Amino acid sequence: MAVRPFAFGARLRHQTRTVRVRTHERDTRRYVIEDSDTGRATRRRDHASLSGALADLARTWRGRLN
């Protein structure tokens, strides 16, 4: 089975906070999580695998509830 890079991104948004997952600019096998909110600097985390990036996305999104 062929392995293809993540062909789309994911964006979760609530009021002024946005969390995105997308492919890395230079290495299409890596993924980036960007957590932005007005009044705060954008936090960026790199991940070697899609499963790690999506787990971080879910953890970050659930963390906004507390």
N, C-alpha and C positions, 0 to 999 in steps of 0.2 A: 504494500500500500504506500502510495506517495505521501510525503509530508508537505503540506502547503502552509505558508505563513498565514497568520491571522489576517483575513481579508477585510475586516471592518473593525470599528472601534465600538466601545461601549461608553455611554455617558449617563450618569445618574445625577439628578438635580433636585434640590429641595431649597426653596426660597433663594438665598444668595450663595449657597454652597454647591459646588460641582465636583464630582469625582469622575475621572476619565481613565480608561485603559486603552492603549494603542501600541502599535509596533514602534520599536526604537528607530530613530532616524538613520543610523549607520548600519545597524545589524538587524536584519529582519527576523532573526531567530530569537531576539530578546524583546521584552515588553516593558512598558513604562506606565506607572500609575501617577496621575497628577491630581492633587487634592487642592482646590482653590476655594477661597471665600473672600468676600469683600472686606477690606481692612486688614488682611493677612497676606503674607508672602505665600506663593504657591509652593507646596511641598511635592517633591518628585522622588519616586522610588523605582529603581530598575530591578527587573526580575529575569532570570534565565529561562523560565518556562511559563507557558500560558496558565497552567494550573496554579502555579505560585502567584501569578499576577491576579487571577480571578479570586483566589482565596484572600489575598490582601485587599482587593476591592470590596469583597463581602464583609471582611472584618472592619474596614474603615467605615463602610456605610452603616453597619450595625452600631458602631461606636458613636455615631452622631446622635443616637437616641438617648444616651446617658448624659 
